[in-house]
Amino acid sequence: MTGIVDYNAGNICSVERSLSALQAPYLLSKNPSDLTECDRLIFPGVGDAAYAMEQLNKTGFDLFLKEWAHAGKPLMGICLGSQIIFDSSEEGNVTCLGLVPGTIKHFDSLIKQSGTSNTVELKIPHMGWNDLVYSNGGSSLLDGIPEHSDFYFVHSYVIQPVDSSIIKAYCNYGIQVPAVIEYNNISAFQFHPEKSGESGMRILRNYVQNDISQEVVAC
């Protein structure tokens, strides 16, 4: 059973539709205690990091996610959920969950840091389809997906892990953008697998494959 974390800041419906299409059982809940018996979690998210952290703190999901991760259980972050698992974010200068060492920085900060200018006037947020380059051995969640497949991105802030070896795929958008990370039992996707066609569905299928033939449960 896959649990979906509902903390009032997520792209919930599209994740639900994708799991339903895969006929993979899931449980959606705003209550952390409802998800304790799940085998794995999906932690989605869109919007503002500071607001998301406020909601996590209010609902108790902050402590729940820390306990879940420290227990070694599978956790998948998507979009904003791939960012606020890190230590802190420039978006609102907020302290985040601290599950993965690193920070989240705005595109502009990284472009300035690189010493280059936005010579091609890249639009920010980075919105639309971009292809992936695999790195550091790739990921088992990318099995069956050819390198340079396209995925759908919408973001203005960029994952900056302390340890670059956890980056399993990246895309290029003016700078090198970490797109897939794996850290122990945690995987995170800056793009939206649930909005990325068959390649995105393959990622989700790989994640929930042990449950794929069971009855769908939605709450």
N, C-alpha and C positions, 0 to 999 in steps of 0.2 A: 504494500500500500504506500502510495506517495502522498505526503502532506503538502498542502500549498499554504504558505503563510499569508494571511490577509490582515494587513496593518494599515489599511486606508491609504496606501500609497503605491498600489501595484497595478500592473497590467494583467489583472486576474482573469477576465473573461477569455482573452486569447489563449492563455495557458490552459484553462479549463477545456476550451474547444479542442485544443491540440491533443490533450490526454484522452478526451472522449473519442476523438477520431482514431486514436491508437487502441481504443478499447482497454485502456490501462486504468485500473481502479485508483481513485484519489479521494482525499478528504480535504475540503477547504474549510478553514475556520479562523475566526478572530480570537479564539481562546487557546493559548499555548497548551493547556492541559489536554485538549482534545487530540493533539498531534503526537503525544508522547509515545504511542505504540506504533507509529508509522515506521517504515523501513528506511525512508529517505525523505528529504525535504526539497521543495523548490521555493526559493526566496526571490520573488520578482520585485519589480519596482520601477516607477517612472516619477519624474518631478525633482523636487528640491531635497538635498541631503539633510539640511537642518530640520525641515518639516518631517522627513522620514524618521530621523532619530528621535524627534519628539514623540511621534506616534509609537515607535518601538518601546520607548521608556514608559509611556502611558499604559500600554497594553501588557507589559511584562515580557514581550518578545525579546527584548534586549538580553535579559538574563537567560531566557529559555534557549536562544540561539547560541549563546556562549557555552552553556552546559551541553547542548547538543554537539557542538563542534569539538569540545574538549573530550567528549565521550567517544570520539572517533566515528560518528555516524555520518553517512553521506549527506552533503549539503551542496545544492546548486544555486548560485546567485545569477540573476539575469538583469542586465542594464544597471539601474540604480542599485539593485541588490548585489551586483558584482563589485560595486564601489564601496558601499558603506560597511562591507566586511573588513575593510582596511582600517588603519589607525586613525586617520583624520582626513578631512576634505577641505580644500580651499573654498568650496561652495558653502558660504555661511561660516567659514572658519570653525567647523564643528568637529568635536571628538566623535569618532565612529566606534564600531564594535570591537576593533582590535583583534580580529580573528586571524588576519594575515598581515605581516609586517609591511608597511608601506603607506603611501599617501595618495591623494587624488588631487590633481592639478588641472587648472584650466588650460585649454589649448594655447592661449596667448602667453601664459607663463612659460610653457615649454618651448614655444617658438623663440621667445626672448632668450631663454636659457641656452638654447642651441646656438645662439649667435647668428641666426639667419633671420630673414624677414619673410613675411607672408607675401612673396613676390607674385604669386598667382592669384592672390585675393581669394583664398579659400573661404567658403562660407562656413560660419560657425553659428549654430551647431552643425556638426558633421551629421548630415541626414541623407540617407539613401543607401544604395547597394555598394558594397566594396568586397574585394576578394581577399582571401586569407593566404598567408605564407606560413607554413608550419615551422616550428623551431623546437629545439631541445627534445627531439624525439616525438613530438606531437602528443596526442592524447587518445586513449582508447575510446573516448566519447566521440571522436572524429572518425572512427573506423567506418569504412565504406563511403567516405566523402573525399573526392579528389581534391588535392591541393589546388588553390586558386578558385575554388567554388565561391560564389557570392552570397553574402548575408546582409541583412538589413540593420543599419545602425541609426541611432538618434541620440546624440550626446554632445555636450560641450566640455566635459571634464574627462580626464584620462587617467587610467590606472598607472601607478608608478610603484611597483613592488621593490622592496629592498633587494631581494634576491632575483636577479633576472632569469635564473634557470627555471623558475616556475612558470615563465611565459611559454605556452605551448603553441601559440599562433598569434600572428599580428597582421595588421593591415597598414598600408601607407596612406596617409592623408596629410601631406605637408611634412609630417614627422612620422616616425614609427609608432604605431598605436597598439599597445597590447590588447589583444582581442579575446584570448582564452588563457586562463591561468589555472594551474592545479597546485594545491598546497595541502599535502597529506590527504585528508578526507574531503577537502573542499575543492569544488570546481566552480569557475565563474566565467560568464560570457558577457562581454561588453555589448554585443549585438543582441538582437531578439531572435532566438531560434524559432519561437512560436509564430514569427511573422516572416520567416525566411524560406518558405516553400518546402520542397522535398528534402533539401539538405538540412534545414533546421529541424524538420520532423525526424530525420535520421538521428540527430543528436539526442532528441528527447526519447526516441525509441531505444537507443543504446543505453540511456540512463535508467529506463523503467523496464528493461527487457525481461527481468525475472517475473514481472507481473502481467506481461502483455496479453496473456490469454484469459485473464480473470475478468469477472464481471465489474463494470464500472460502478463506482459508488460516488455520489456527489451530495454534499451536505452544505 
